[in-house]
Amino acid sequence: MAATQSETRSFKLGYRPELDGIRAIAIVSVLGGHSTLIGSGADLMGPKLATGALGFHGGVFGVDIFFVLSGFLITTLLLQEYASWRQIDFKAFYIRRILRLSPAMLMTLAGCAAYLLLSGGHSGNFDWWAILYSALYVSNFALIFGGLILGMLTPTWSLSVEEQFYSIWPLIMSRLVTASRASVVKFILIAIVFTLGLRAVLHAAFWHFYAWPLFGAANHLIFARADGLLCGAMVAFVAHWGWLPDPGRYATQIKATGWFCALTLLAILHYGPGIQESGLYGASIFYFFYAYVSVATALFIAVLLSAPPAPLLALLRWRPMVWIGKISYGLYLYHMPIFVLTPVALLGQIGSVAFAVPLAFAVAALSFFGIEKRFLNLRETLGLPRAARLAKLAQREARVLQDQHAS
């Protein structure tokens, strides 16, 4: 027990550039999958480009990788906050989330609003409602009950799922941090199994009743897509408790697991889920691929924390990969408006891809380094937990007293 407690106290995540490398793979796969929509118009109803998804036929699974990363990072930060201050400051948590997420989201919505003003208030099925749903982080519900009505803001559905997770997970964590480890494991595993079961039931019900909201719920309802977030949370608890496998004893097995997860994930991102049903996602996505990508990504993160294979670690820490990972949030938001509004008739198919993809990267980089990073820096002051602020204030007062005494 003493050894485990020591490991728990010593685990600090810190900055891990390899996690930005994972983000890079996820966002590049999403961009590749969406490349067929270049020039399709604000409502996505125009003709599709024959880009071959730029080699990422499974780009849809990039979102699941993001979910796992979010669940892992948010849970780790909350665990470390509780370990340091014996409490979770909800206000500080939500301030940090606002500082991280709002700048790029507001700029995206402002750009879409400007486009609508120039277009007379609507562009096909894309109108002001799409902006409102996105601003309120209920895009996933809009897709469930309204179908494809978000147009170029459709990617915000996953941000809505994450925001809904952020709204409830700190409250749940406030109970989990004081629960026994067995209770935590049981809770997360039951929640994962429930998610998998609900997704399967919704998909089966869709084909029985052929009601679109059932299919939409299987894809976009947080309770049917939370397995990635929960798998990431499980890895965070395992690392926090010092339960990661000993790299001295199990290095070979850990590295083999890392290679297996990395190669299978890359294969899925490249080849995609295979045959689809009536133009919709096939059953294999709902019963296997979503779950496998979540589990494999979580295992891969655990490998990176314990005994990562050197070539994989070097690739993920490669500076271009880390750079892409840093701007991935903005890329996710900005790429779709840029893609769909690119004038294919003027530039041609190859020219449109050569124009849209670099432009998305350039806008995301300018946004991150010019605007978003300024707000991120505020997290060290405005986003500090109350206990940390009080501790810093006490230290400052102690230094003032020491200076006065010395003088």
C-alpha positions in Angstrom: 0.0 0.0 0.0 2.8 2.4 0.9 4.4 1.9 -2.5 1.1 2.6 -4.3 0.5 5.8 -2.3 4.0 7.0 -3.2 3.4 6.3 -6.9 0.0 8.1 -6.6 1.7 11.2 -5.1 4.5 11.2 -7.6 2.4 11.0 -10.8 2.2 14.3 -12.6 1.1 14.5 -16.1 2.9 17.8 -17.1 3.2 18.7 -20.7 3.5 15.6 -23.0 4.2 16.5 -26.6 3.3 13.0 -27.7 -0.3 13.7 -26.8 -0.2 16.6 -29.3 1.1 14.1 -31.8 -2.0 12.0 -31.2 -4.2 15.0 -31.8 -2.4 15.7 -35.0 -3.2 12.2 -36.3 -6.8 12.6 -35.3 -7.3 16.0 -36.9 -5.5 15.1 -40.1 -7.8 12.1 -40.4 -10.9 14.3 -39.9 -9.7 16.8 -42.5 -9.0 13.9 -44.9 -12.5 12.5 -44.4 -14.1 15.9 -45.0 -12.0 16.7 -48.1 -14.8 15.2 -50.2 -17.0 18.2 -49.0 -14.8 20.9 -50.5 -16.9 23.2 -52.5 -20.2 21.6 -51.4 -21.7 24.8 -50.1 -22.7 26.0 -46.7 -25.5 23.4 -46.4 -23.2 20.6 -47.7 -25.8 19.8 -50.4 -23.5 20.4 -53.4 -21.6 17.8 -55.4 -18.8 15.9 -53.6 -15.2 15.9 -54.7 -13.5 12.7 -55.7 -10.5 13.2 -53.3 -10.5 9.6 -52.0 -10.7 11.2 -48.5 -7.0 11.9 -49.0 -6.3 8.4 -47.7 -8.4 8.7 -44.5 -11.6 6.7 -45.3 -12.0 6.2 -41.6 -11.6 9.9 -40.7 -14.9 9.7 -38.8 -13.1 7.9 -36.0 -10.8 10.9 -35.4 -13.5 12.2 -33.2 -13.3 9.1 -31.0 -9.6 9.7 -30.5 -10.4 13.3 -29.4 -13.0 12.0 -27.0 -10.5 9.6 -25.3 -7.9 12.4 -25.1 -10.4 14.8 -23.5 -11.6 12.2 -21.0 -8.0 11.4 -20.0 -6.8 15.0 -19.7 -9.8 16.4 -17.9 -9.9 13.6 -15.4 -6.1 13.8 -14.8 -6.3 17.5 -14.2 -9.2 17.1 -11.8 -7.4 14.3 -9.9 -4.2 16.3 -9.7 -6.2 19.3 -8.4 -7.8 17.2 -5.7 -4.5 15.6 -4.8 -2.9 19.1 -4.3 -5.8 21.0 -2.7 -8.2 18.3 -1.4 -11.0 19.9 -3.4 -12.3 20.4 -6.9 -13.1 24.1 -7.7 -16.0 24.0 -10.1 -15.8 27.7 -10.9 -12.2 27.6 -11.7 -12.7 24.5 -13.9 -15.4 26.2 -16.0 -13.4 29.3 -16.3 -10.5 27.3 -17.7 -12.9 25.6 -20.2 -14.3 28.9 -21.3 -10.8 30.4 -21.8 -9.8 27.3 -23.8 -12.9 26.8 -26.0 -14.6 30.2 -26.4 -12.1 32.2 -28.6 -12.0 29.9 -31.6 -15.7 29.0 -31.3 -16.8 32.7 -31.2 -14.6 33.5 -34.2 -16.1 30.6 -36.1 -19.6 31.6 -35.3 -18.8 35.2 -36.2 -17.5 34.2 -39.5 -20.6 32.1 -40.2 -22.8 34.9 -39.1 -21.0 37.3 -41.5 -21.5 34.8 -44.3 -25.3 34.6 -43.6 -25.6 38.4 -43.5 -24.0 38.5 -47.0 -26.2 35.6 -48.1 -29.5 37.1 -47.1 -30.0 35.1 -43.9 -29.8 31.6 -45.3 -27.9 29.4 -47.7 -29.9 26.4 -48.6 -30.6 24.6 -45.3 -28.0 26.5 -43.5 -29.4 29.4 -41.5 -29.3 31.3 -38.2 -30.6 28.3 -36.2 -27.4 26.4 -36.9 -25.4 29.2 -35.3 -27.7 29.3 -32.3 -27.5 25.5 -31.8 -23.8 25.6 -32.0 -23.5 28.6 -29.6 -25.6 26.8 -27.0 -23.7 23.5 -27.5 -26.7 21.5 -28.4 -25.6 20.7 -32.0 -25.8 17.0 -31.3 -29.5 17.3 -30.4 -30.1 19.4 -33.5 -28.7 16.6 -35.6 -30.7 13.9 -33.7 -34.0 15.6 -34.2 -33.5 17.8 -37.2 -31.2 15.8 -39.4 -28.5 17.5 -41.5 -29.5 21.1 -40.7 -26.2 22.4 -39.3 -24.4 22.6 -42.7 -20.9 23.8 -42.3 -21.3 23.8 -38.5 -22.0 20.1 -38.4 -18.6 19.3 -36.7 -19.7 21.2 -33.6 -21.8 18.2 -32.6 -18.8 16.6 -31.0 -17.9 19.8 -29.2 -21.4 19.8 -27.8 -20.9 16.2 -26.6 -17.7 17.3 -24.9 -19.3 20.4 -23.4 -22.1 18.3 -22.0 -19.5 15.9 -20.5 -17.7 18.9 -19.0 -20.9 20.1 -17.4 -21.5 16.8 -15.4 -18.1 15.1 -15.1 -16.6 17.5 -12.4 -19.7 16.9 -10.3 -19.3 13.1 -10.7 -15.6 13.4 -10.0 -16.2 15.2 -6.7 -17.8 11.9 -5.5 -15.3 9.5 -7.3 -12.2 11.1 -5.7 -13.5 10.1 -2.2 -14.8 6.6 -3.3 -12.9 3.4 -3.1 -10.9 2.3 -6.1 -13.1 -0.7 -6.6 -16.1 1.5 -6.7 -14.5 3.8 -9.2 -13.6 1.0 -11.5 -17.0 -0.6 -11.2 -18.8 2.7 -11.9 -16.7 3.5 -15.1 -17.0 -0.1 -16.4 -20.7 -0.1 -15.9 -21.0 3.3 -17.6 -19.0 2.0 -20.6 -21.1 -1.1 -20.9 -24.3 0.9 -20.7 -23.0 3.2 -23.5 -22.2 0.3 -25.7 -25.6 -1.3 -25.1 -27.5 1.9 -25.6 -25.7 2.6 -28.9 -26.5 -1.0 -30.1 -30.2 -0.7 -29.1 -30.6 2.6 -30.8 -29.1 1.4 -34.0 -31.2 -1.8 -34.0 -34.3 0.2 -33.2 -33.6 2.5 -36.1 -33.7 -0.3 -38.6 -36.8 -1.7 -37.0 -38.8 1.6 -36.9 -36.8 3.5 -39.5 -37.0 6.7 -37.5 -34.2 9.1 -38.1 -33.9 10.3 -34.4 -32.9 6.8 -33.4 -30.0 6.7 -35.9 -29.0 10.2 -34.9 -29.1 9.4 -31.3 -26.9 6.3 -31.8 -24.3 8.7 -33.4 -24.6 11.9 -31.5 -26.3 11.4 -28.1 -23.7 11.8 -25.3 -25.0 8.7 -23.5 -24.4 6.6 -26.6 -21.0 8.1 -27.4 -19.4 8.5 -24.0 -17.3 5.3 -24.1 -14.3 7.2 -25.5 -14.5 9.8 -22.8 -14.9 7.1 -20.1 -12.0 5.0 -21.5 -9.8 8.1 -21.2 -11.0 8.7 -17.7 -10.2 5.1 -16.7 -6.6 5.6 -17.9 -6.3 8.7 -15.9 -7.4 6.9 -12.7 -5.1 4.0 -13.4 -2.1 6.3 -13.9 -3.0 8.4 -10.8 -3.2 5.2 -8.7 0.1 3.9 -9.9 -1.5 1.0 -11.6 0.3 1.3 -14.9 2.3 -1.9 -15.6 5.9 -1.9 -14.5 8.1 -1.0 -17.5 11.0 -2.9 -15.9 9.2 -6.2 -15.8 6.8 -5.9 -18.7 8.6 -3.6 -21.2 8.3 -6.1 -24.1 4.6 -6.7 -23.6 3.9 -2.9 -23.2 5.8 -2.1 -26.3 4.0 -4.9 -28.3 0.7 -3.5 -27.1 1.7 0.0 -28.2 2.6 -1.2 -31.7 -0.6 -3.3 -32.0 -2.8 -0.4 -31.0 -1.0 2.2 -33.2 -1.0 0.0 -36.3 -4.6 -1.1 -36.0 -5.8 2.5 -35.4 -3.9 3.7 -38.4 -5.4 0.8 -40.5 -8.9 1.8 -39.4 -8.3 5.5 -40.1 -7.0 4.5 -43.6 -9.3 1.8 -44.7 -12.5 3.0 -42.9 -15.4 0.8 -41.7 -16.0 -0.9 -45.1 -19.4 -1.4 -46.6 -22.2 0.9 -45.4 -25.9 0.2 -45.3 -28.2 2.3 -47.6 -25.6 5.1 -47.6 -25.6 5.2 -43.8 -23.0 4.0 -41.4 -23.0 0.2 -41.2 -23.7 -1.8 -38.1 -20.0 -2.6 -37.7 -19.4 1.0 -36.7 -21.9 1.0 -33.9 -21.1 -2.5 -32.6 -17.4 -2.6 -33.0 -15.4 0.2 -34.5 -16.5 3.1 -32.2 -15.7 0.9 -29.2 -12.4 -0.5 -30.6 -11.0 2.9 -31.5 -11.9 4.2 -28.0 -10.3 1.2 -26.2 -7.2 1.1 -28.5 -6.6 4.8 -28.0 -6.9 4.5 -24.3 -4.4 1.6 -24.2 -2.1 3.5 -26.4 -2.1 6.5 -24.1 -1.3 4.1 -21.2 1.6 2.7 -23.2 2.9 6.2 -23.8 2.8 6.9 -20.0 4.7 3.7 -19.1 7.1 2.2 -21.8 6.4 3.7 -25.3 8.3 2.2 -28.3 11.0 4.7 -29.2 10.1 5.0 -32.9 6.5 5.8 -32.1 7.5 8.3 -29.4 9.9 10.0 -31.8 7.2 10.3 -34.5 4.6 11.7 -32.1 7.1 14.2 -30.7 8.2 15.2 -34.2 7.9 19.0 -34.2 5.5 19.3 -37.2 3.2 16.7 -35.5 3.3 18.6 -32.2 2.6 21.9 -34.0 -0.4 20.4 -35.8 -1.7 19.0 -32.5 -1.4 22.4 -30.8 -3.7 24.0 -33.5 -6.0 21.0 -33.8 -8.9 22.6 -32.0 -9.0 25.6 -34.3 -8.4 23.3 -37.3 -11.5 21.3 -36.3 -13.6 24.4 -36.1 -12.3 26.4 -39.1 -11.7 23.7 -41.7 -15.3 23.0 -42.6 -16.4 26.6 -43.5 -13.2 27.0 -45.5 -13.6 23.7 -47.2 -17.3 24.0 -48.2 -17.0 27.7 -49.4 -13.9 27.0 -51.6 -14.9 27.9 -55.2 -14.3 24.6 -57.0 -15.7 26.0 -60.3 -13.0 28.6 -60.3 -10.1 26.6 -59.0 -10.8 23.1 -60.2 -10.7 19.9 -58.1 -7.0 19.7 -57.5 -6.6 23.5 -57.1 -9.5 23.5 -54.6 -7.7 20.9 -52.4 -4.4 22.7 -52.8 -6.1 26.0 -51.7 -8.5 24.8 -49.0 -6.2 22.6 -46.9 -3.2 25.0 -46.5 -5.7 27.9 -45.9 -7.3 25.9 -43.0 -3.9 25.3 -41.5 -2.9 29.0 -41.9 -6.1 30.3 -40.3 -5.9 27.8 -37.4 -2.3 28.8 -36.7 -3.0 32.5 -36.8 -5.9 31.9 -34.5 -4.0 29.8 -32.0 -0.7 31.8 -31.8 -2.3 35.2 -32.3 -5.5 34.9 -30.1 -6.2 31.6 -28.4 -2.8 31.4 -26.7 -3.4 34.8 -25.0 -6.5 33.4 -23.4 -4.8 30.1 -22.5 -2.1 32.1 -20.6 -4.9 33.5 -18.4 -5.7 30.1 -17.0 -2.7 30.4 -14.8 -4.4 33.3 -13.0 -8.1 33.4 -13.7 -8.4 29.7 -13.8 -6.5 28.8 -10.7 -8.4 26.9 -8.0 -9.4 29.0 -5.0 -7.1 27.1 -2.7 -4.2 27.7 -5.1 -5.0 31.4 -5.2 -5.1 31.6 -1.4 -1.8 29.8 -1.2 -0.1 32.2 -3.7 -1.5 35.1 -1.8 -0.2 33.7 1.5 3.3 33.2 -0.1 3.2 36.8 -1.4 2.3 38.2 2.0 5.0 36.0 3.6 7.6 37.4 1.2 6.5 41.0 2.0 6.8 40.4 5.7 10.3 38.9 5.2 11.4 41.9 3.1 10.0 44.3 5.8 11.8 42.3 8.5 15.1 42.3 6.6 14.9 46.0 6.0 
